[in-house]
Amino acid sequence: MNKTVDISLAGMLFHLDEPAYRKLKNYLEHISKSLSPNDDKDEIMNEIEARIAELFSEKISHPQQVINLSQIDEIIEIIGKPEDFSSNDEQSFSKATVKKKLFRDPENSMIGGVAASFAHYLGIDITLMRILFIILLFATHGGFLLIYVLLWILIPKAKTASDFLRMKGENPTVNNIMEQISSDDDSKKKYKGRINEMESSAGNVLLKIFGLLLALISGIVLIGLIISGLTIRPFSGFFMELWDDVFLQSIHFPLGLLTFLILLIAGIPFLILFVLGIKLLLPNTRKISSNFYWITGTIWVLSLIFVSVELLSAASEDFQYAKVYEQKDFYVSNDTLKLKTIPFVGISDEYYTNDDIRLEFKTSSDSLFHVDIIKKTRGAGPSIVKSQAEKIYFPVSLDTIDHSLLIPEQLAYIKNKKIKKYSVDLIIYVPKNKLIKLEGDFSDKYGNDILSMNDIIKNENGTLKINNQKISSQAGMMSVRSGNAKINIGDRGIYIKSKDGKDAEIQIDNKGIRIKTQEDDSVNVEMKIDENGIILKKSKDGK
């Protein structure tokens, strides 16, 4: 069993068995004797030792591994023997090429040497690369400056002769190292020293600024994600609104766990960026174990794969949309058309009902009130969704005596397991200078604004207004549904309705605050707060 010897090369500790140590020692002594004092002997030996240390690091898989004699022979073969320096094939030996490595070039730098590094790596003119960088700076409206600073930080600077050789794709043999060092005169070395000192100071300042920004931005994002994870529940109104979408309904996986995995996928990169920012800001902090990066990276990759497979599987399902249009025209002799809601009566047990009805108003092109009834379904199979949409029961009729348009409170449909959603869009076209008065509860059905009982919709020469206020666009309206609770938020206020046991309504708008609920099946309680004060009403059987 060979004895193990510990040596230090270029500030790194290595373990060699005794035969390997003796051969390496003889090799370095042989090189040292072959150099004259005028050849920058000390600098060349330091460069050769640094190159050997680099090759050692490539050969071993862990710090405790012992380097053997055969590995020393391989390294000597790579960097060359002293007798090769004066051989006849010296020229061909020195010109052997290796794969280029990206280093910043301090000898040809104007700011940080980033452009020069890419010029060497790609084999193009440095001036051309600088022009390209300037074009990118203007094309990205200054955004490329951040990328440049990041590249300045991440790309190592060429410091040793081996670095300069590999930057150019030349093999860092002993002979090439000697040529590289001998090509630097005294003035060039002094220039390099000043550049290194200036760049080190500027680099440290930039590193700390960049680290602060990185830690601050990623920390804020992480806090936001954590708060979102704690406050947005899987079955909250936000997710239940998304759950109405057919795509999400096709995901055969618990929504809560899916949400957690999505937050993990978004959060882990920012967690690593936050740790990196802290390390740049405080370089003397305790080193993070590599296991941390392996574990977080593995969790991120597995989460991404799982979510991607699930979403792709859901997207591959053949979901179709169907719309069936029905148009009705009504002549109303009066200038005002009343809108009333009516309950379903006498439908068979095979029908199911829901109140997914959206009401919209548009201006009519003639003197008639027109009604478009759009029955919609979403599910699997084009023929099925079309036939199911046609079967939606939603009768809209006109009471000619009372000048009232009677609209069902709910739509009825025959349930089919392949259909995920049944809904109706109701578009009422109002003639110019005619009115619609609401005498039913449409508060949770209107898609663009919040409606109240006795509201007036008027077509004023082609402009629709609600109570003399111009109808807002759909973008100004947010509607959320969670279970039996509905929330509408629009330009005219906030409307909340719940049917959990007993009906309860809260409406907040420019008319004040109105709260309505039921004590029992026959007693209604209503409280109104406005400029007149507080009014409390209790009625029985709707009276």
Steps between C-alpha positions, in 0.01 A plus 500: 500500500652834391546790735281807432653849474300825527613790279368851430487631145358844416338515845325163461571185702550165324581146615762303302639154555878493551607389148277767346639765735863409416435515126320833525778644715769386253292638211470847656870503596593402145295787358644746751859403406422541130396863553749784521451787751424733211193296402278628781571172672280551806200614300531211255525245782193649671306478174605137444401406855163672451448304177589172675257585784227561244566163334502330840155648571371355173642154576357451850129456583525603868757692712619191691588300188869402472681578176707212367801462274303436180310825546830688538619346171179618328549855630866510389391379157245786481723792602826365352842380611802732532681320220211587268576872526801475268381217278466535125121475518477781754296713265236233436489409868443858613227558247282211620150634564248432775136593548463871564383621840317825565715749692483878524802653328650779715765579237238604241230632729328837477268445797509142626637293214167325435484589130862390454427168669217420257713618206775251593250221563311549172809584299382840371645849508484676840385829346214324323393340829503839675281647225259208546485567876421867438219404259358263764517778760284731288273220371411398857457863616784460748393157626814340359703699754369274778593192294849646444550555874379145568744361241776713653431336836453143378779470239840453669784732407810358332775534762758235427689415184296178480180704505617718211605195299173312549306820425662493155463123459872424544627208705649626832819295475819599677642634174191712427491630857863610465424675171195674646692629800807603300277700262396730785750780546538701823263780392233248408532326838468832684194583287346163586564562868327840492208360299460209742504733799246742348276221375513326836379813680229579243400135486456477877275806501294368209476157662362647822252725314388211282478269802286753687261541206487123442428424866245783529300416185505122549418544871194713419382244244551216750299682767224562245492131404492390865214741577315376190547140608366575848206718397378355168325179591438231237124551519498877545295720270801570280565135426133411480467764228786333315348161573208591274743478211482174311875465484537504878202272539683244288789481748461175692707613795429683831500872429661582835804280436526628144501858633774409750717346227456806277608724789804274551593525131476880519665532842808274485685704231440817703620320815828410327530857366442631853779278640729608215421867571586456871828328408592786264404759759667321792776279356625397846174336601496126565521296182177330394539126460481371144230262625268800530528571129466133409190452715324822392593440137369144512171613660464772236563263208263232636228758568541647152482156337193399703308823434599502132384141451170574676433818302597338170274207581213740572572698184496183291140425593266586216288776655263683272286812521151533358266798463141487388348835402135586536364845409167653596352832393247687715287798409412709803258785450614661823834679525593295806557126510496337843738217581370241744635169626276195518560166674500173310168319517409150388834378362560123519730328747756421230601867490763662719522876556763765561509879493805546274331774300672808365295803404622765257344809341568639152348765283240386245531588133125552461188578708462146636627338815708200397618218722788266417504181706838328475498153652853377569656169602858384544608140513631204300388424145367757249174319431423452871562862601288623209203272581522582871503873427187461290328326793555788743158626609485876546161645392490880462153647434321832478199600709329737255250623758760601757771583242732263689774275374489185714841342557549170689701516821692190394577294195407131481702227333521124468815389676769320304824387663702611196378860531684712757314830472154626401435875473288760324588846369200729467551810282218757497507763223337827607359736232603864501326722757326204665540365852531176692394492862618218724226345711688180581824394665776520239771609744722194455442448128605820330849467356599865471372668813295451815124517455240584762124477513329794320813593305431670165694408187456763228617522142572871468551552126716189470675530838390257770477633853403352836330763717651769275849354540676361196529123506854397589704255296528138596863554598382707793306211648626212711274212588596220739294194589577263787242236582173678573668840544539754218693825500474768230734799506448774243502873444169538681600317816519160664229236512517181710236229506498174695251214500655301783187393684318834472533770236725789599599803293738793552515787252735798525472774237443874459153457653643378830511159665217248487496174696223249450450159659236259630426421863303195394309378196236771528670806660734729303727753671645796312732777622591803290760766578505815285479881526163460674653303786444137598176328401412156633206310347346166583243347268301178498424287196668756276276786623 
